[in-house]
Amino acid sequence: MPTCTRCGGKGVVKCPKCDGRGVTEEGQLDLLADSVGARCPECRGSGTLSCPVCDATGGVEDED
């Protein structure tokens, strides 16, 4: 099975909403003020999402 080119075989991609940081812009401002940051609602604070191309498997089917 060939490696997924979207995620590089990792099965996860960087969250576009928080740019992989795990917190939203509002949450980053809170973190700078030593407050509790707002976790990104899209990735739930992990900074990554399952790859939509390979469905988090890291590989793609051959299209022979």
C-alpha positions in Angstrom: 0.0 0.0 0.0 1.5 3.3 -1.0 2.1 6.0 1.6 -0.5 8.8 1.7 1.0 12.0 0.3 -1.3 14.3 2.2 -0.2 13.1 5.7 3.2 11.5 4.8 2.0 8.2 6.2 1.3 9.6 9.7 -2.5 9.3 9.5 -3.0 12.8 10.9 -2.8 16.3 9.5 -2.3 19.7 11.1 -5.6 21.2 12.2 -6.3 24.2 9.9 -8.5 26.0 12.5 -5.7 26.4 15.0 -2.7 25.8 12.7 -1.6 22.8 14.8 -1.3 24.8 18.0 -4.3 23.2 19.8 -5.8 26.5 20.9 -7.7 29.1 19.0 -6.5 32.7 18.6 -8.7 33.7 21.6 -7.1 30.9 23.6 -3.6 32.0 22.7 -4.4 35.5 24.0 -5.7 34.0 27.2 -2.5 31.8 27.6 -0.4 34.9 27.3 -2.3 36.5 30.1 -1.8 33.3 32.2 -5.4 32.4 31.9 -6.9 29.1 30.8 -6.6 28.8 27.0 -9.5 28.0 24.8 -8.9 24.6 23.3 -9.6 24.4 19.6 -13.1 23.0 19.0 -12.1 21.4 15.8 -9.2 19.2 17.0 -10.1 19.3 20.8 -6.7 20.7 21.6 -4.6 18.1 20.0 -3.5 20.2 17.0 -4.1 17.4 14.6 -7.0 15.8 12.7 -7.4 12.4 11.1 -6.2 12.6 7.5 -9.2 12.9 5.2 -7.4 11.3 2.3 -6.3 8.0 3.8 -8.9 8.0 6.6 -6.1 7.9 9.2 -4.5 4.8 7.9 -1.3 6.4 6.5 -1.7 4.6 3.2 -3.8 4.8 0.1 -5.1 2.1 -2.2 -3.4 1.5 -5.6 -5.4 2.8 -8.5 -4.4 0.1 -11.0 
